[in-house]
Structure formats: structure tokens, C-alpha cells
Amino acid sequence: MMPRGIAVINTLRVFRWPLAVLLSLAVSVLFLVLTIKQGLGQSFLQNGDWHTSESTGSAEAGVIDRAVVAIGGLLASTREDSMYYTLRSVAGEPLRLNCRYHIKGNDYDADWWSITAYGWDHYLIPNGEKRYSFNNENLTRGEDGRWVIRVGTQEEDGDWLPVGPSGAPVANKSTGYDFDLLLRLYTPGDAYLQQPESAPLPVVTLESCS
Amino acid sequence: MNGLRWTAAILLCGWLGQYPLATLVPHLIMERLYHKVVERAGYNQLNLTLRSDETSRWVVRPSPDLLYASCMYNLEQGPVMISAPVPERYWSMQFYQMNTDNFAGINNQREQRLRTGTQVEVTLLGPDADPAEYPGEVIQSPTTRGVMLLRASDIGDDSQAQAALKNSRCTAQKQTVPS
């Protein structure tokens, strides 16, 4: 009669290939989740703290870029129609609800542009003001055309972009940041089409954290 | 040693396997969106989404500065006609195949500024149709199914943009595929 230990080893040998396939699949899923989470940092172009991709929406987009955009920016247009710059951290520190930020800028070479705050769940952030964005027409500008948007949970004077908890349950949160900012440039000019990594963009600064 | 070889092989296969898996992600997400909207509005019908807020969760990252209208098209039974008045402010008509590629689009900006105030009439054809057989503005979809998305600026007085989207149409030229 075969000893029990040898029988177990023989059984494992029989199933080693199916087991290896299943493990490979599980490892693939794990690698994919990690890659997609780092998507913006890995394969997107960086311009200051903003990230963008030249191939968003186009047939030239790589498989990972396309997956990242499908999850966080489905139905994005190609850059000839609109360019998207995302900001999830300032100087390496993820955007947090316990911090206050300001965005300073001027005008940009596009037919129109907007800055929108989204929760970590990729949807608009619930807030009493029902204010989710500012665009090139509704900002308060100084005499030189420059503007400042203040971003935080507490109401502030001037152009205040409210942020707060996302609409999805906190238990589903798997991101390091609490919210992000999306700059949309519609029909952008050559500076953005030719040199997206150095074209002028608004500057986001961390003011303080509680 | 044998165990190490197995582990290395599994890690290598796992790393390589993420790429074919990643190709499935856009298809799965588009299919989910497609079926969700078809359940509500049907194939080859215009579905209006006027003004986005925190309750707008049919697609990620809606812009609060835009009004939207979408058409989940199915070209199995023939072409789809899309008719849309073009307002003064920003407006675009974008076409997406089921892998999320934005394969065609028109707008009323820059060199296409002359479209403003006109009525755009587009015949959307399936991959096997011959564009030469159709008059007027023709767009050929690389896939039988896909999404057409109208965007119109919601900045300032949006009455013209709202009217433009409400008066837009997406209609099967022949029999509509039953949903």
C-alpha cells in the first residue's frame, strides 16, 4: 500500500498544471490592478504635478493606458478635440480633505477650459453649493487677468471650489488621494498638442493641513 | 530548485498575462455602459443627460460645464442617421467603438467653425458598408456597435445648447434591432 505522503505528492503532481495556470491568472490580476493604480504615474506625461496622455481616446493608446482611461475617464475624446490633465498630488503628497489648496493661473491657449474636482470614485463631489468646477468665463480675475481658486472643505472668500467625501462608500476606497482635479482644454492650441509636458498650466499649492 | 523554477515561471506568466487581461478592461466597461443605457433608452435612440451633478453616475467624470446626449448605435440592420443642430457655443459629436477608441468626431471649433448654425446630417455606416454608396456626410464605424456622444457647452445662457440637443436625432435607417 502507498504511504499517505507519497499519495498526496502524486495528487499534487497531477494538478500542478491547472494549479499553475490558476496561480498565473491570479498573479496577472494582481499585477494589472497594481499597474492600473500606478497608471498615471507610469505611462502618462508629467507637467509639474499634472499628468496627461497624448494618446487618450486614440487607436495608438497602449493597452494599459486604454484600461486606465476606461476606468477613470471613459468616453474621453482625442487630444485634437480636448486634452485632459489630471492632478492627484502636490509635490508628491496626495490631495487630502483635511488640507487646503489654492490654484493660481492665467489664460490658456484653448477655445475654452475648465477645472473640475472629482472624488476618488471618479464622480462629482456632493456639496451644498452644487459647485463642481470653474471655467475660463466664470472665474474672478484680477486686472492682469490672473485668478485664484481656493480648494477645501471649508467655505472661503472668492472663488471657492468645495470638496468633501465622495459619493461612494468609504469601504470601497482604494486610492491614496481623497479627490483629484481635472483640467480640460477644449480644442487646445499647438503648445499643448506639440509640447504637453511643458505647456503652461495652472499651479496648485498646498496651503495648510489640519 | 524545482519549486523555484515553478515560482519564477508563474510570476513571469502572471506579469505577461496582465496585458491580455488589460485589453479586456475597456470592452467590459463599455459593454456595461452600453447595456445600461440600452435598457433605459434602447438602441439607436438619443438619450439626453442635461446638466451633471453628483447624482450623475452613468459614466465617470461627467463635466458640469457640458450638456450631453448619447446614442448607443447598432448597425446590424443598416445605417443610422444622426441629425443635430449646431449651436453657437462649443459643440461636438464624437464616435466611440466598443474598445473605447474615439474613431471619429466633428465639432464647431476652429476650422469647423462654419458648422455653427447649420444642421449636421451624418450617415453612420457599419464596417462592411460601402461609403461611396451614400450621399452627404458619411462616417464608417469600425465595429457594428458603439457610442455616439454629443457634447454642448452649458456655460452662460444654455438655452440654445439645450434646444440643439433636444432637437437632435439618432434613427436607424432601416428596421431597429430589437432590444
Interface residues (C-beta under 8 A of the other chain):
Chain A: R16 A20 L23 S24 L25 A26 V27 S28 V29 L30 F31 L32 T35 I36 G57 S58 A59 A61 V63 I64 R66 A67 V69 A70 I71 G72 G73 L74 L75 A76 S77 T78 E80 D81 D111 W112 S114 T116 Y118 H122 Y123 L124 I125 P126 N127 K130 Y132 S133 N135 E137 N138 G167 L182 R184 Y186 T187
Chain B: W6 A9 I10 L11 C13 G14 W15 L16 G17 Q18 Y19 L21 A22 T23 V25 P26 I29 M30 L33 S52 D53 E54 S56 R57 V59 V60 R61 P62 S63 P64 D65 Y90 S92 Q94 Y96 N99 T100 D101 N102 F103 G105 N107 Q109 R110 V147 L149 S153 I155 G156
